[in-house]
Amino acid sequence: MLAAIPYFAPVSFPIGSWTLSLWEILAAVSFMVGLEIARARGIRLGLDVRDIVDGAVVIVGMGFVGGHFLHVAAYNPHLIEEEGWLTLFKVWAGLSSTGGFLGAIVGAVLFYKVIRKRDFWVHADVIAFGFPFAWTIARLGCFSAHDHIGRPSDFFLAVDFPGGARHDLGLYEALWTAVIALTFFLLARRPTRPGFFLALFAAMYAPIRFLLDFLRNTDLDGADLRYAGLTPAQWIMIALFVASLVLVARLRGAPPQAPAQGGGPAAGADTLAL
């Protein structure tokens, strides 16, 4: 089978003295979409929308911090020798998505257990509900920039890069995350236990991401480091999948959570009715 997707160069838009890439636009759109979906679900469950919005901002912020820390510590440790430990704080200079997941978990715990004490599982689950919708768009942004070029391939979804057809893992992950988002949408109106969507996302995402990392390139400059034959992301996916099983076991004894009648405090319009 021959690669069916023609190569296209990353797209950017000049705005005065600035240049805005399509990746940056889609990243911003992904945050807004995910936040709006989580906000709407929080309203439907009778939560204070301020707790959802403020929590999401802290969680995403910590995701950037965690993403950069892992990008340096696990994928590019040479940067510490070359630039010093301050490179860990240059959060704009490279991100690891799996490090972002770890940072987001820390952000959720920090916000809902320390900064503004709320029912952790209820609120974190609402944030998790909106995540695959956002992540699908974000990964399409990665595809637009070809950030994750994989091994040579003649798979029909491979991209016909100038040097030969290769997997584009940003596209593959976007497609699978879209399946997760569709699953969430179909389950949105069913009573679920707090933490259900957290567990479901981890259980659906981790195994596929683990397998996709075997398609990463090993022959191009900047190829990911391996530890005992696995990428840092693969080790984290193992831990994430185990965590999903532990959470499933915890959920078995919890009562289902039914949608509230009407919105919570400071709710506003339930625009998406999720």
Stockholm file with secondary structure:
# STOCKHOLM 1.0

chainA/1-274         MLAAIPYFAPVSFPIGSWTLSLWEILAAVSFMVGLEIARARGIRLGLDVRDIVDGAVVIVGMGFVGGHFLHVAAYNPHLIEEEGWLTLFKVWAGLSSTGGFLGAIVGAVLFYKVIRKRDFWVHADVIAFGFPFAWTIARLGCFSAHDHIGRPSDFFLAVDFPGGARHDLGLYEALWTAVIALTFFLLARRPTRPGFFLALFAAMYAPIRFLLDFLRNTDLDGADLRYAGLTPAQWIMIALFVASLVLVARLRGAPPQAPAQGGGPAAGADTLAL
#=GR chainA/1-274 SS CCCCEECCCCCEEEETTEEEEHHHHHHHHHHHHHHHHHHHHHHHTTCCHHHHHHHHHHHHHHHHHHHHHHIIIIICTHHHHHHCGGGGGCTTSCCCHHHHHHHHHHHHHHIIIIISCCCHHHHHHHHHHHHHHHHHHHHHHHHHHTCSEEEECCCTTSEEETTEEEEEHHHHHHHHHHHHHHHHHHHTTSCBCTTHHHHHHHHHHHHHHHHHGGGBCSSSTTCCCCBTTBCHHHHHHHHHHHHHHHHHHHHTTSCCBCCCSSCCTTCCCCSSCC
#=GC SS_cons         CCCCEECCCCCEEEETTEEEEHHHHHHHHHHHHHHHHHHHHHHHTTCCHHHHHHHHHHHHHHHHHHHHHHIIIIICTHHHHHHCGGGGGCTTSCCCHHHHHHHHHHHHHHIIIIISCCCHHHHHHHHHHHHHHHHHHHHHHHHHHTCSEEEECCCTTSEEETTEEEEEHHHHHHHHHHHHHHHHHHHTTSCBCTTHHHHHHHHHHHHHHHHHGGGBCSSSTTCCCCBTTBCHHHHHHHHHHHHHHHHHHHHTTSCCBCCCSSCCTTCCCCSSCC
//
